[in-house]
Amino acid sequence: SDKQFDAIASLSALNYTYEQMSIYLEIDFDQFIKALNSKNSKVQHHITRGKLESKFLVNEKLLQNAKSGNITAAQELRKVIDANDVEEIKKKILYGE
């Protein structure tokens, strides 16, 4: 249900494991994994969405703090940007993306 998908997104944003998600949602773990691994999986989509939303909120706050002159926030934001750049380079080299 939509309520369960929203819960999955929220749980993944907080880095809960697949097993913990299935327990929280009161779904059989094997059934949860089967839904996760199915083609065009809505479960996988909402897990990814939850993680992205979480990263966005953290990075957005870092950006705000960096703009206001917080040196530590600026340094942390630079680390995030550099890490993303490295991941993009890896994808290009290793996977041709």
N, C-alpha and C positions, 0 to 999 in steps of 0.2 A: 504494500500500500504506500501511498505518498508519505504518510506519517513515518513508516519504517524507513523509507529512502532518506527522508530528512534526518532521522536519527542516525542512520549509517554515515551520512555526511558529517554530522556533528561529532560522532565518535571517532571517525578517521581524522578529523581536524585536531583532535586531542591525542592522536597516536595510539588509540586502542588497537589491540591485536584482532585478527579475524575471529579467533576463538572467543575473546571477550565480547565482540560485537554480537556474535551468535547467541551467547548466553544472555546478554542484555535484552536482545530482541526475542528471546525464548524461541529460537529457531534451531533445529538440529544442525550441528556443525557441518556434517557431510553435505546436507542440503544447501547450506550457506555457501560452501566452497563450490558446489556444483553450479549454483546460480552465478557466483563470482567468475567462474571460468567459462561460462557459456558465451557463445558468439553474440556480440553487441550487448554485453552485460550491463544492465541498469545498475546492478550492485557495484561493479567496477567503476562505472561512470560517477556514481555518487561518492565513492571512496576518493577518487581523484579530485572531484569537485570540492570535497571537504578539506582535503589537504591544501589545495590551491587557495581556497578562501582563507584558511588559517595563515598561510604564508603571506598572502596579500595584506591582511590586517596588520601583521607584525611589520612587514616592510613599509607599509604606509605610515605607521607610527614612527619607524626609524627615519623615514624621509622628513616627516614633520619636525621631529626633534633635531635632525641634522640642519634643516633650513633655519631653525631658531638659534643655531650656534652651538649645539651640543656636539663637542668634538668626538666623544665616544660613539654617539649615534652615527656620526659621519663615517667613522672608521668601520663600524659594524656594517653599515650600508655598503661601503666599498667592498668588504669581504663577500657580501651576498652577491653583489654585481659581478665580481671577479669569479665567484664559484659558478654562477649561471653562464658566464662566458666560457669557462673551461668545459662545462657540460655540453654546450653547443659545439665546441671544437671537437670534443670526443665523438659526438654523434656524427659529425661530418666525416671524420677520419675513419671511425670504426664501422659505421653503418651507411655511409654515403647519403645521409639525410640532408 
